């Protein structure tokens, strides 16, 4: 391998200066136009189906033990907040 070939090989790029110049002023940018996820219509359909499937689950009554736990946690939080100085 000649010295000129090895020097030339390290400067070879996948794009030429002309291609880079054209890309700089070309208005189409595919990364700005690709679909980034489902649209509002699809999300609406998914939400409706999920609500229909989980309707029976959300109708079950909450166990009394859970309600008691939530009530005791709320009381503890009120007690903690009553002892804190005003942070203004």
Backbone as CSV, one residue per row, in Angstrom:
resi,resn,N_x,N_y,N_z,CA_x,CA_y,CA_z,C_x,C_y,C_z
1,UNK,0.859,-1.173,0.000,0.000,0.000,0.000,0.898,1.227,0.000
2,UNK,0.581,2.146,-0.864,1.376,3.360,-0.986,0.976,4.359,0.089
3,UNK,1.835,5.299,0.358,1.570,6.299,1.396,0.375,7.164,1.036
4,UNK,0.206,7.461,-0.246,-0.922,8.303,-0.652,-2.252,7.588,-0.444
5,UNK,-2.263,6.238,-0.639,-3.492,5.486,-0.448,-3.910,5.463,1.022
6,UNK,-2.937,5.291,1.927,-3.282,5.245,3.340,-3.739,6.605,3.832
7,UNK,-3.128,7.660,3.354,-3.547,9.004,3.756,-4.927,9.311,3.202
8,UNK,-5.167,8.851,1.990,-6.464,9.103,1.369,-7.560,8.313,2.078
9,UNK,-7.247,7.120,2.562,-8.224,6.270,3.213,-8.738,6.854,4.512
10,UNK,-7.890,7.542,5.259,-8.349,8.085,6.530,-9.197,9.338,6.344
11,UNK,-9.186,9.941,5.169,-9.996,11.138,4.914,-11.293,10.816,4.194
12,UNK,-11.473,9.563,3.813,-12.711,9.193,3.131,-13.856,9.212,4.132
13,UNK,-14.924,9.894,3.769,-16.098,9.929,4.628,-17.276,9.322,3.914
14,UNK,-18.346,9.142,4.632,-19.535,8.571,4.011,-20.268,9.624,3.179
15,UNK,-20.064,10.890,3.482,-20.689,11.960,2.709,-19.626,12.941,2.237
16,UNK,-19.877,13.483,1.090,-18.935,14.463,0.536,-19.339,15.854,0.983
17,UNK,-18.471,16.799,0.707,-18.759,18.185,1.063,-20.004,18.675,0.336
18,UNK,-20.153,18.280,-0.917,-21.313,18.694,-1.707,-22.608,18.145,-1.094
19,UNK,-22.580,16.875,-0.665,-23.767,16.279,-0.039,-24.116,16.964,1.271
20,UNK,-23.089,17.317,2.047,-23.334,18.018,3.305,-23.909,19.402,3.060
21,UNK,-23.424,20.081,2.018,-23.928,21.417,1.681,-25.384,21.350,1.225
22,UNK,-25.715,20.343,0.424,-27.099,20.177,-0.031,-28.003,19.864,1.163
23,UNK,-27.545,18.994,2.033,-28.346,18.620,3.206,-28.576,19.807,4.131
24,UNK,-27.634,20.722,4.169,-27.762,21.894,5.027,-28.933,22.777,4.605
25,UNK,-29.156,22.901,3.305,-30.212,23.783,2.802,-31.452,23.034,2.336
26,UNK,-31.465,21.722,2.438,-32.621,20.937,2.017,-33.695,21.051,3.098
27,UNK,-34.932,21.388,2.732,-35.967,21.655,3.738,-36.526,20.413,4.436
28,UNK,-36.414,19.243,3.828,-37.040,18.056,4.418,-36.144,17.458,5.492
29,UNK,-36.686,17.330,6.674,-35.977,16.704,7.792,-36.857,15.557,8.281
30,UNK,-36.558,14.307,7.898,-37.448,13.185,8.247,-37.624,12.990,9.744
31,UNK,-36.614,13.304,10.538,-36.734,13.118,11.984,-37.745,14.077,12.590
32,UNK,-38.112,15.127,11.882,-39.122,16.051,12.389,-40.537,15.619,11.997
33,UNK,-40.649,14.651,11.091,-41.957,14.304,10.550,-42.422,12.899,10.889
34,UNK,-41.552,12.079,11.439,-41.993,10.715,11.699,-42.993,10.704,12.851
35,UNK,-43.855,9.678,12.857,-44.892,9.594,13.872,-44.273,9.211,15.211
36,UNK,-44.528,9.982,16.222,-43.889,9.770,17.515,-44.741,8.938,18.466
37,UNK,-45.867,8.494,18.065,-46.701,7.689,18.944,-48.130,7.699,18.444
38,UNK,-49.008,7.031,19.142,-50.396,7.001,18.709,-51.050,8.371,18.827
39,UNK,-51.949,8.646,17.915,-52.634,9.932,17.906,-53.816,9.960,18.855
40,UNK,-54.508,11.080,18.902,-55.611,11.230,19.840,-56.771,10.257,19.598
41,UNK,-57.058,9.925,18.339,-58.149,8.998,18.062,-57.828,7.615,18.610
42,UNK,-56.598,7.174,18.392,-56.192,5.863,18.883,-56.200,5.829,20.404
43,UNK,-55.695,6.879,21.030,-55.686,6.934,22.490,-57.104,6.946,23.047
44,UNK,-58.022,7.601,22.346,-59.425,7.605,22.756,-60.004,6.196,22.733
45,UNK,-59.729,5.457,21.644,-60.233,4.086,21.526,-59.655,3.203,22.620
46,UNK,-58.363,3.348,22.874,-57.720,2.552,23.920,-58.348,2.864,25.277
47,UNK,-58.574,4.141,25.556,-59.172,4.550,26.819,-60.585,4.018,26.990
48,UNK,-61.376,4.081,25.927,-62.747,3.567,26.005,-62.755,2.066,26.289
49,UNK,-61.885,1.344,25.601,-61.839,-0.110,25.805,-61.353,-0.440,27.213
50,UNK,-60.364,0.272,27.686,-59.851,0.026,29.030,-60.915,0.311,30.087
51,UNK,-61.658,1.402,29.903,-62.733,1.707,30.854,-63.817,0.636,30.826
52,UNK,-64.134,0.143,29.634,-65.168,-0.888,29.523,-64.720,-2.188,30.195
53,UNK,-63.443,-2.539,30.023,-62.935,-3.786,30.602,-62.762,-3.686,32.111
54,UNK,-62.411,-2.507,32.605,-62.122,-2.367,34.030,-63.300,-1.800,34.812
55,UNK,-64.439,-1.684,34.192,-65.609,-1.108,34.858,-66.009,-1.926,36.076
56,UNK,-65.997,-3.241,35.960,-66.371,-4.096,37.083,-65.372,-4.036,38.223
57,UNK,-64.117,-3.833,37.905,-63.079,-3.778,38.931,-63.233,-2.520,39.777
58,UNK,-63.558,-1.420,39.138,-63.675,-0.162,39.876,-64.974,-0.068,40.662
59,UNK,-65.914,-0.971,40.427,-67.185,-0.943,41.141,-67.116,-1.683,42.475
60,UNK,-66.030,-2.441,42.700,-65.911,-3.188,43.949,-65.738,-2.231,45.118
61,UNK,-66.342,-2.534,46.267,-66.188,-1.649,47.420,-64.775,-1.744,48.006
62,UNK,-64.321,-0.635,48.549,-63.010,-0.592,49.185,-63.136,-1.243,50.558
63,UNK,-62.200,-2.123,50.904,-62.278,-2.779,52.218,-62.214,-1.763,53.368
64,UNK,-62.921,-2.060,54.425,-62.982,-1.158,55.581,-61.600,-0.949,56.195
65,UNK,-60.754,-1.984,56.197,-59.402,-1.850,56.738,-58.617,-0.775,55.995
66,UNK,-58.810,-0.703,54.676,-58.108,0.312,53.890,-58.597,1.703,54.268
67,UNK,-59.906,1.841,54.417,-60.466,3.138,54.794,-59.956,3.576,56.160
68,UNK,-59.857,2.608,57.102,-59.324,2.924,58.432,-57.860,3.371,58.333
69,UNK,-57.081,2.685,57.503,-55.681,3.044,57.319,-55.542,4.441,56.741
70,UNK,-56.325,4.742,55.734,-56.279,6.071,55.116,-56.658,7.143,56.132
71,UNK,-57.676,6.879,56.939,-58.087,7.832,57.967,-57.005,8.060,59.001
72,UNK,-56.332,6.981,59.444,-55.279,7.153,60.456,-54.076,7.891,59.881
73,UNK,-53.744,7.635,58.619,-52.645,8.364,57.986,-52.967,9.853,57.846
74,UNK,-54.213,10.158,57.535,-54.622,11.560,57.416,-54.511,12.259,58.769
75,UNK,-54.918,11.569,59.847,-54.806,12.160,61.195,-53.350,12.392,61.568
76,UNK,-52.475,11.425,61.274,-51.051,11.579,61.568,-50.470,12.774,60.815
77,UNK,-50.865,12.934,59.563,-50.368,14.055,58.759,-50.841,15.387,59.339
78,UNK,-52.076,15.448,59.793,-52.590,16.679,60.406,-51.821,17.013,61.670
79,UNK,-51.496,15.999,62.479,-50.733,16.224,63.707,-49.341,16.747,63.373
80,UNK,-48.689,16.142,62.378,-47.349,16.596,61.975,-47.386,18.033,61.473
81,UNK,-48.404,18.355,60.691,-48.500,19.706,60.131,-48.806,20.743,61.207
82,UNK,-49.490,20.357,62.270,-49.837,21.324,63.331,-48.607,21.706,64.147
83,UNK,-47.575,20.860,64.200,-46.376,21.168,64.968,-45.299,21.866,64.147
84,UNK,-45.461,21.953,62.844,-44.461,22.616,62.008,-44.622,24.118,62.106
85,UNK,-43.506,24.843,62.203,-43.602,26.306,62.185,-43.947,26.790,60.785
86,UNK,-44.504,27.986,60.706,-44.844,28.552,59.399,-43.580,28.747,58.579
87,UNK,-43.637,28.269,57.352,-42.475,28.410,56.471,-42.810,29.433,55.401
88,UNK,-42.655,30.670,55.734,-42.980,31.748,54.788,-41.758,32.479,54.373
